Amino acid sequence: MKRLVLTITVLTSVLIATPALACGGLVNPNGTVALLKTTTFVGYVQGVEHYVTSFEYAGGGAEFGSIIPLPGVPTDVKRAGDWTLQRLVQEVTPVVQETNAFTAADASKSVEARVLLETTIDALDITILEGGGDSVGAWAKDNGFALTPDAPEVLDFYASRSPIFMAARFDPVKAARRDQQVGDGTPIHLTIPTPNPWVPLRILGLGLGDQARVEADVFLLTEGVPEMLPAPVKGADRGMILERSEPASELLLSDLRSDKGMEWLPAKDMWFSYLRIDTKAGSLQHDLAIDATGSGTPSPVAAGLEVVQGLVELPAPLDWRSLWLGVSMAVLLVAYLLGRRSLWSA
């Protein structure tokens, strides 16, 4: 099967020779491995974000890693299908070519980062972390990685809104055992309950310098026509261009659903959005906030356009015990009032 030349979603497009170019800019100091691309697709169905990203690497002999901010705590982290991202790229490039509560003040405190989940997918060691910018940076250094000079500010920028991060570390020894070749990618699928999805964009410019060019593609599938902040329009000064906004074809949805782990995707009635990012790293000081229903207003805090004030509540699992207790008490109260009413009537 012919390989697609990926225009690649949420990717930093720069010279491969420069080592610190991964999404997140977390790399081994000797730079013998360069993270080429970070591919990301966001699907949002019934209050759950499905975040699919792929790591593609080149070089050998050293470990490297990447760190990605997340909007909430994943309930599942697993290997994604082999060609979901390629199919999305093909949709916009038809020609196939060969080749719990957290305060803003807490974000800078040096409280030790807490490991929420660890798993291994192919040659990637995945760690889900909770912590402030300093503590996540300290964890990275303790695990043998070097941060770019602008990393503390960027990590604080994200930790003030969501203290959840995914760190992905490539192990060349495991890759050799699996006979993985240079250029092979490992797709990752995260399932994240969240009131609304957002896409991290500012982190794409980490370590590049203000004048470096950042080019990225973002693919979205939502149940309704989404509202976005900043609003991506052609010629926008923020370098966000909305290339496609249309009902997803049943063929596209059918193709995606047939890939591994994509059965969550509805067979019809989804909206397809394709955004292209093309701007200087110094101008990319925001993320993409989304109201998936299209009937509300995306959060300027989630977009990184407003400073967090007070507490930011992460989505919490529904407490069924408390819910059942509340319903039971309400039923008893109604029964008591009806009983009193019957006695007075008598």
ROTORVEX-793076 format. One line per field, with one value per residue (C-alpha): residue number from 1; residue in three letters; x, y, z. Coordinates in Angstrom, 3 decimals, decimal comma. Layout:
N
resi: (NUM / ...)
resn: (Ala / ...)
c1: (X / ...)
c2: (Y / ...)
c3: (Z / ...)
This chain:
346
resi: (1 / 2 / 3 / 4 / 5 / 6 / 7 / 8 / 9 / 10 / 11 / 12 / 13 / 14 / 15 / 16 / 17 / 18 / 19 / 20 / 21 / 22 / 23 / 24 / 25 / 26 / 27 / 28 / 29 / 30 / 31 / 32 / 33 / 34 / 35 / 36 / 37 / 38 / 39 / 40 / 41 / 42 / 43 / 44 / 45 / 46 / 47 / 48 / 49 / 50 / 51 / 52 / 53 / 54 / 55 / 56 / 57 / 58 / 59 / 60 / 61 / 62 / 63 / 64 / 65 / 66 / 67 / 68 / 69 / 70 / 71 / 72 / 73 / 74 / 75 / 76 / 77 / 78 / 79 / 80 / 81 / 82 / 83 / 84 / 85 / 86 / 87 / 88 / 89 / 90 / 91 / 92 / 93 / 94 / 95 / 96 / 97 / 98 / 99 / 100 / 101 / 102 / 103 / 104 / 105 / 106 / 107 / 108 / 109 / 110 / 111 / 112 / 113 / 114 / 115 / 116 / 117 / 118 / 119 / 120 / 121 / 122 / 123 / 124 / 125 / 126 / 127 / 128 / 129 / 130 / 131 / 132 / 133 / 134 / 135 / 136 / 137 / 138 / 139 / 140 / 141 / 142 / 143 / 144 / 145 / 146 / 147 / 148 / 149 / 150 / 151 / 152 / 153 / 154 / 155 / 156 / 157 / 158 / 159 / 160 / 161 / 162 / 163 / 164 / 165 / 166 / 167 / 168 / 169 / 170 / 171 / 172 / 173 / 174 / 175 / 176 / 177 / 178 / 179 / 180 / 181 / 182 / 183 / 184 / 185 / 186 / 187 / 188 / 189 / 190 / 191 / 192 / 193 / 194 / 195 / 196 / 197 / 198 / 199 / 200 / 201 / 202 / 203 / 204 / 205 / 206 / 207 / 208 / 209 / 210 / 211 / 212 / 213 / 214 / 215 / 216 / 217 / 218 / 219 / 220 / 221 / 222 / 223 / 224 / 225 / 226 / 227 / 228 / 229 / 230 / 231 / 232 / 233 / 234 / 235 / 236 / 237 / 238 / 239 / 240 / 241 / 242 / 243 / 244 / 245 / 246 / 247 / 248 / 249 / 250 / 251 / 252 / 253 / 254 / 255 / 256 / 257 / 258 / 259 / 260 / 261 / 262 / 263 / 264 / 265 / 266 / 267 / 268 / 269 / 270 / 271 / 272 / 273 / 274 / 275 / 276 / 277 / 278 / 279 / 280 / 281 / 282 / 283 / 284 / 285 / 286 / 287 / 288 / 289 / 290 / 291 / 292 / 293 / 294 / 295 / 296 / 297 / 298 / 299 / 300 / 301 / 302 / 303 / 304 / 305 / 306 / 307 / 308 / 309 / 310 / 311 / 312 / 313 / 314 / 315 / 316 / 317 / 318 / 319 / 320 / 321 / 322 / 323 / 324 / 325 / 326 / 327 / 328 / 329 / 330 / 331 / 332 / 333 / 334 / 335 / 336 / 337 / 338 / 339 / 340 / 341 / 342 / 343 / 344 / 345 / 346)
resn: (Met / Lys / Arg / Leu / Val / Leu / Thr / Ile / Thr / Val / Leu / Thr / Ser / Val / Leu / Ile / Ala / Thr / Pro / Ala / Leu / Ala / Cys / Gly / Gly / Leu / Val / Asn / Pro / Asn / Gly / Thr / Val / Ala / Leu / Leu / Lys / Thr / Thr / Thr / Phe / Val / Gly / Tyr / Val / Gln / Gly / Val / Glu / His / Tyr / Val / Thr / Ser / Phe / Glu / Tyr / Ala / Gly / Gly / Gly / Ala / Glu / Phe / Gly / Ser / Ile / Ile / Pro / Leu / Pro / Gly / Val / Pro / Thr / Asp / Val / Lys / Arg / Ala / Gly / Asp / Trp / Thr / Leu / Gln / Arg / Leu / Val / Gln / Glu / Val / Thr / Pro / Val / Val / Gln / Glu / Thr / Asn / Ala / Phe / Thr / Ala / Ala / Asp / Ala / Ser / Lys / Ser / Val / Glu / Ala / Arg / Val / Leu / Leu / Glu / Thr / Thr / Ile / Asp / Ala / Leu / Asp / Ile / Thr / Ile / Leu / Glu / Gly / Gly / Gly / Asp / Ser / Val / Gly / Ala / Trp / Ala / Lys / Asp / Asn / Gly / Phe / Ala / Leu / Thr / Pro / Asp / Ala / Pro / Glu / Val / Leu / Asp / Phe / Tyr / Ala / Ser / Arg / Ser / Pro / Ile / Phe / Met / Ala / Ala / Arg / Phe / Asp / Pro / Val / Lys / Ala / Ala / Arg / Arg / Asp / Gln / Gln / Val / Gly / Asp / Gly / Thr / Pro / Ile / His / Leu / Thr / Ile / Pro / Thr / Pro / Asn / Pro / Trp / Val / Pro / Leu / Arg / Ile / Leu / Gly / Leu / Gly / Leu / Gly / Asp / Gln / Ala / Arg / Val / Glu / Ala / Asp / Val / Phe / Leu / Leu / Thr / Glu / Gly / Val / Pro / Glu / Met / Leu / Pro / Ala / Pro / Val / Lys / Gly / Ala / Asp / Arg / Gly / Met / Ile / Leu / Glu / Arg / Ser / Glu / Pro / Ala / Ser / Glu / Leu / Leu / Leu / Ser / Asp / Leu / Arg / Ser / Asp / Lys / Gly / Met / Glu / Trp / Leu / Pro / Ala / Lys / Asp / Met / Trp / Phe / Ser / Tyr / Leu / Arg / Ile / Asp / Thr / Lys / Ala / Gly / Ser / Leu / Gln / His / Asp / Leu / Ala / Ile / Asp / Ala / Thr / Gly / Ser / Gly / Thr / Pro / Ser / Pro / Val / Ala / Ala / Gly / Leu / Glu / Val / Val / Gln / Gly / Leu / Val / Glu / Leu / Pro / Ala / Pro / Leu / Asp / Trp / Arg / Ser / Leu / Trp / Leu / Gly / Val / Ser / Met / Ala / Val / Leu / Leu / Val / Ala / Tyr / Leu / Leu / Gly / Arg / Arg / Ser / Leu / Trp / Ser / Ala)
c1: (0,000 / 1,352 / 2,314 / 0,814 / 2,944 / 1,344 / 0,627 / 0,159 / -2,078 / -0,666 / 2,904 / 5,906 / 7,339 / 11,016 / 14,463 / 14,992 / 18,591 / 17,446 / 16,857 / 14,458 / 11,502 / 9,070 / 5,633 / 6,573 / 10,272 / 11,320 / 14,326 / 17,566 / 20,427 / 22,652 / 20,011 / 20,801 / 17,078 / 14,790 / 11,035 / 9,804 / 6,065 / 3,284 / -0,020 / -3,272 / -6,992 / -9,731 / -13,166 / -15,825 / -18,915 / -21,310 / -19,023 / -15,912 / -12,863 / -11,009 / -7,469 / -5,449 / -1,825 / 1,149 / 4,871 / 7,249 / 10,975 / 14,334 / 17,918 / 18,969 / 20,900 / 19,341 / 16,075 / 13,807 / 10,484 / 7,631 / 5,193 / 1,633 / -0,851 / -4,277 / -7,683 / -8,419 / -7,475 / -7,682 / -9,808 / -8,013 / -4,693 / -4,070 / -2,593 / -4,692 / -5,433 / -2,775 / -4,314 / -6,942 / -4,707 / -3,666 / -7,317 / -8,061 / -5,131 / -6,330 / -9,737 / -8,196 / -5,335 / -6,891 / -3,714 / -1,742 / 2,003 / 4,719 / 7,103 / -9,551 / -9,214 / -6,137 / -5,304 / -3,281 / -0,932 / -0,326 / 0,992 / 4,452 / 4,845 / 7,487 / 5,141 / 6,245 / 4,394 / 2,056 / 2,090 / -1,503 / -0,916 / 1,986 / 1,812 / 3,957 / 2,776 / 5,225 / 8,522 / 6,884 / 6,736 / 3,657 / 3,225 / 0,185 / 1,231 / -0,550 / 1,364 / 2,362 / 4,797 / 7,801 / 7,010 / 6,414 / 9,664 / 11,485 / 10,028 / 11,310 / 14,812 / 14,802 / 13,931 / 16,946 / 15,623 / 16,609 / 14,087 / 14,346 / 14,792 / 11,188 / 9,767 / 9,079 / 6,886 / 4,992 / 4,453 / 3,075 / 0,810 / -0,786 / -0,648 / -2,665 / -5,602 / -5,135 / -2,447 / -2,600 / 0,204 / 1,178 / 4,874 / 5,865 / 9,394 / 10,821 / 13,036 / 15,413 / 16,173 / 12,478 / 12,246 / 15,119 / 13,477 / 10,281 / 12,220 / 10,819 / 12,413 / 13,343 / 10,221 / 7,788 / 5,087 / 3,264 / -0,354 / -1,781 / -5,483 / -6,558 / -10,151 / -10,769 / -14,115 / -14,287 / -17,076 / -15,516 / -12,352 / -9,431 / -6,363 / -2,918 / -1,254 / 1,163 / 3,342 / 4,117 / 6,490 / 8,374 / 12,127 / 11,889 / 12,454 / 9,928 / 10,730 / 10,538 / 7,597 / 4,989 / 2,821 / 0,136 / -3,106 / -5,960 / -8,776 / -12,010 / -15,107 / -17,971 / -21,693 / -22,623 / -21,070 / -18,486 / -17,744 / -14,019 / -11,866 / -9,892 / -12,258 / -10,290 / -11,021 / -9,092 / -6,425 / -6,743 / -3,869 / -3,407 / -2,511 / -5,495 / -7,304 / -10,515 / -10,049 / -13,021 / -16,228 / -18,895 / -20,912 / -18,622 / -19,309 / -20,612 / -17,663 / -15,174 / -16,961 / -17,220 / -13,515 / -12,571 / -14,929 / -13,323 / -9,930 / -8,846 / -10,420 / -12,626 / -15,977 / -16,973 / -17,410 / -21,050 / -21,837 / -23,459 / -24,380 / -20,912 / -19,366 / -15,908 / -13,575 / -10,080 / -7,906 / -4,461 / -2,004 / 0,646 / 2,307 / 5,482 / 6,134 / 6,212 / 2,653 / 1,314 / 0,567 / -2,801 / -4,597 / -7,827 / -10,925 / -14,036 / -17,727 / -18,688 / -22,440 / -22,099 / -24,758 / -22,423 / -19,284 / -15,848 / -13,912 / -11,281 / -9,465 / -9,275 / -7,973 / -5,241 / -6,504 / -7,412 / -5,496 / -6,996 / -8,739 / -9,399 / -10,047 / -10,135 / -12,239 / -11,270 / -14,141 / -14,944 / -16,466 / -20,151 / -20,622 / -23,436 / -23,578 / -24,248 / -26,723 / -28,659 / -28,671 / -30,007 / -32,768 / -33,719 / -33,971 / -36,093 / -38,476 / -38,801 / -39,458 / -42,221 / -43,778 / -43,682 / -45,367 / -48,061 / -48,680 / -49,112 / -51,465 / -53,614 / -53,832 / -54,908 / -57,495 / -58,919)
c2: (0,000 / 3,394 / 5,693 / 9,140 / 12,223 / 13,586 / 17,287 / 16,248 / 17,701 / 19,757 / 19,549 / 21,808 / 22,125 / 23,075 / 21,742 / 18,152 / 18,921 / 21,026 / 18,629 / 20,473 / 20,621 / 18,135 / 19,182 / 20,018 / 20,454 / 17,749 / 15,958 / 14,215 / 16,742 / 15,015 / 15,414 / 12,202 / 11,547 / 14,238 / 14,028 / 14,805 / 15,116 / 15,130 / 14,243 / 14,995 / 14,461 / 15,495 / 13,864 / 14,914 / 12,763 / 12,765 / 14,740 / 12,696 / 13,883 / 11,307 / 12,559 / 10,654 / 11,598 / 9,930 / 10,164 / 9,695 / 9,590 / 9,538 / 8,920 / 6,331 / 5,435 / 7,865 / 8,299 / 11,244 / 12,379 / 14,795 / 16,341 / 17,337 / 19,276 / 17,647 / 19,134 / 16,449 / 13,062 / 10,280 / 7,268 / 5,193 / 5,349 / 2,814 / 2,269 / 3,843 / 2,437 / 2,403 / 4,737 / 7,023 / 10,075 / 9,241 / 8,941 / 12,402 / 13,891 / 12,158 / 13,789 / 17,260 / 16,224 / 13,713 / 13,215 / 10,338 / 10,671 / 8,194 / 8,716 / 18,035 / 21,719 / 23,670 / 27,369 / 29,594 / 30,320 / 26,612 / 26,339 / 27,616 / 25,807 / 23,104 / 20,390 / 17,002 / 15,899 / 12,965 / 10,044 / 9,093 / 6,403 / 4,587 / 2,339 / 1,183 / 1,295 / -0,199 / 1,594 / 4,505 / 4,758 / 6,861 / 8,701 / 10,787 / 13,438 / 15,860 / 18,872 / 22,492 / 23,824 / 23,591 / 20,103 / 18,721 / 20,334 / 18,831 / 15,412 / 15,731 / 16,593 / 13,772 / 11,403 / 12,395 / 15,102 / 18,707 / 21,539 / 24,470 / 27,913 / 28,927 / 25,680 / 26,937 / 29,803 / 27,581 / 24,791 / 27,346 / 28,682 / 25,240 / 24,148 / 27,198 / 25,873 / 22,105 / 20,378 / 17,226 / 16,351 / 13,360 / 12,545 / 10,122 / 8,707 / 6,725 / 3,786 / 2,810 / -0,573 / -1,521 / -0,202 / -2,447 / -5,478 / -4,690 / -4,136 / -0,633 / 1,367 / 5,026 / 6,966 / 4,522 / 6,187 / 5,107 / 6,334 / 6,983 / 7,238 / 9,006 / 9,057 / 12,212 / 13,218 / 17,031 / 19,646 / 20,921 / 20,035 / 22,336 / 21,913 / 22,960 / 25,227 / 27,484 / 24,540 / 23,991 / 26,938 / 25,745 / 26,173 / 27,536 / 31,259 / 33,963 / 34,167 / 30,436 / 29,384 / 27,051 / 25,160 / 22,812 / 21,125 / 20,494 / 18,029 / 18,076 / 15,869 / 17,139 / 16,434 / 19,999 / 22,941 / 24,087 / 27,609 / 28,284 / 30,857 / 32,496 / 32,326 / 30,782 / 32,804 / 33,307 / 35,963 / 36,018 / 37,817 / 34,824 / 32,653 / 30,275 / 29,500 / 27,475 / 25,454 / 23,091 / 23,263 / 20,842 / 17,740 / 14,722 / 12,353 / 8,894 / 7,476 / 9,293 / 8,187 / 4,618 / 4,518 / 5,931 / 3,596 / 0,581 / 1,378 / -0,097 / 1,580 / 3,935 / 2,227 / 5,132 / 7,355 / 7,696 / 6,445 / 9,739 / 13,276 / 14,513 / 17,867 / 17,939 / 20,921 / 21,346 / 24,230 / 25,182 / 26,997 / 29,107 / 31,756 / 32,737 / 31,008 / 34,372 / 35,068 / 31,724 / 32,698 / 30,961 / 27,623 / 26,697 / 26,639 / 24,901 / 24,932 / 21,637 / 22,353 / 25,587 / 27,128 / 28,611 / 30,694 / 29,057 / 29,823 / 32,579 / 30,936 / 27,615 / 29,537 / 31,050 / 34,563 / 35,368 / 34,777 / 32,174 / 33,689 / 31,564 / 27,870 / 25,807 / 22,711 / 19,611 / 17,369 / 14,945 / 11,482 / 11,328 / 10,303 / 7,746 / 7,115 / 10,800 / 11,008 / 7,977 / 9,342 / 12,682 / 11,041 / 8,801 / 11,769 / 13,682 / 10,721 / 10,389 / 14,130 / 14,018 / 10,968 / 12,736 / 15,876 / 13,846 / 11,933 / 15,158 / 16,487 / 13,317 / 13,625 / 17,263 / 16,420 / 13,697)
c3: (0,000 / -1,013 / 1,830 / 2,047 / 2,336 / 5,481 / 5,644 / 9,299 / 11,911 / 14,737 / 13,531 / 13,739 / 10,244 / 10,510 / 9,629 / 10,736 / 11,641 / 14,607 / 17,509 / 19,830 / 17,467 / 18,914 / 19,996 / 23,559 / 22,825 / 25,261 / 23,790 / 24,656 / 24,892 / 22,335 / 19,629 / 17,754 / 17,420 / 16,001 / 16,376 / 12,876 / 13,197 / 15,731 / 14,111 / 15,937 / 15,340 / 17,792 / 17,691 / 20,202 / 20,812 / 23,810 / 26,106 / 25,385 / 23,483 / 21,418 / 20,902 / 18,331 / 17,790 / 16,151 / 16,784 / 13,856 / 14,409 / 12,629 / 13,708 / 16,222 / 19,298 / 21,758 / 23,563 / 22,908 / 24,236 / 23,787 / 26,236 / 25,347 / 27,519 / 27,908 / 28,816 / 31,416 / 32,817 / 30,199 / 31,076 / 28,452 / 26,617 / 23,879 / 20,463 / 17,735 / 14,313 / 11,651 / 9,098 / 10,673 / 10,384 / 6,849 / 5,813 / 7,225 / 5,342 / 2,201 / 2,679 / 2,278 / -0,021 / -2,442 / -4,488 / -2,995 / -3,382 / -2,549 / 0,294 / 40,637 / 41,408 / 40,547 / 41,021 / 38,730 / 41,614 / 42,056 / 38,491 / 39,408 / 42,723 / 42,920 / 44,159 / 42,889 / 39,782 / 40,334 / 37,921 / 37,119 / 34,521 / 32,878 / 29,846 / 26,953 / 23,355 / 20,870 / 21,589 / 23,396 / 27,170 / 27,959 / 31,267 / 32,247 / 34,771 / 37,060 / 38,277 / 37,870 / 35,314 / 37,632 / 38,841 / 35,324 / 34,179 / 37,158 / 36,363 / 32,799 / 33,942 / 36,503 / 33,675 / 31,603 / 29,284 / 28,687 / 28,392 / 26,015 / 27,672 / 27,050 / 28,467 / 32,050 / 30,791 / 28,340 / 30,895 / 33,365 / 30,615 / 30,311 / 33,951 / 35,041 / 32,966 / 33,182 / 35,250 / 33,081 / 30,652 / 28,554 / 28,297 / 25,532 / 25,548 / 22,652 / 23,580 / 20,715 / 22,316 / 22,244 / 18,695 / 17,609 / 19,213 / 17,330 / 14,118 / 13,813 / 11,024 / 10,733 / 9,752 / 11,338 / 13,367 / 16,531 / 16,779 / 20,254 / 21,145 / 24,365 / 25,634 / 27,699 / 29,281 / 29,080 / 28,782 / 25,558 / 23,657 / 23,066 / 20,890 / 22,187 / 19,622 / 21,479 / 22,428 / 18,741 / 18,837 / 21,900 / 21,449 / 17,887 / 18,335 / 17,520 / 13,797 / 13,024 / 10,893 / 12,389 / 9,943 / 11,230 / 10,235 / 12,690 / 11,935 / 13,964 / 13,939 / 16,095 / 16,432 / 15,489 / 13,676 / 16,240 / 17,378 / 17,749 / 19,506 / 17,997 / 15,036 / 12,148 / 9,012 / 5,828 / 6,240 / 10,027 / 11,707 / 14,000 / 11,016 / 11,424 / 8,187 / 8,022 / 4,842 / 5,188 / 7,220 / 6,002 / 6,892 / 7,072 / 4,201 / 5,046 / 3,100 / 5,328 / 8,498 / 7,233 / 6,421 / 9,821 / 11,717 / 10,065 / 11,610 / 14,938 / 17,987 / 15,950 / 16,555 / 18,872 / 15,817 / 14,637 / 11,140 / 10,106 / 11,132 / 12,067 / 11,120 / 9,560 / 10,115 / 8,720 / 9,863 / 8,618 / 10,870 / 9,155 / 11,296 / 13,125 / 16,428 / 18,208 / 17,041 / 18,247 / 21,834 / 22,101 / 21,754 / 19,983 / 22,209 / 20,877 / 21,735 / 20,104 / 20,121 / 18,203 / 20,433 / 23,030 / 23,287 / 23,460 / 26,620 / 26,272 / 29,177 / 27,316 / 24,302 / 26,449 / 25,685 / 29,288 / 32,494 / 34,801 / 37,804 / 40,891 / 40,521 / 37,384 / 37,948 / 36,015 / 34,860 / 37,660 / 37,300 / 38,218 / 41,854 / 41,523 / 45,276 / 46,021 / 43,165 / 44,430 / 47,980 / 46,754 / 44,718 / 47,652 / 50,029 / 47,515 / 47,166 / 50,955 / 51,291 / 48,675 / 50,364 / 53,739 / 52,367 / 50,614 / 53,843 / 55,829 / 53,182 / 53,414 / 57,198 / 57,022 / 54,367 / 56,640)
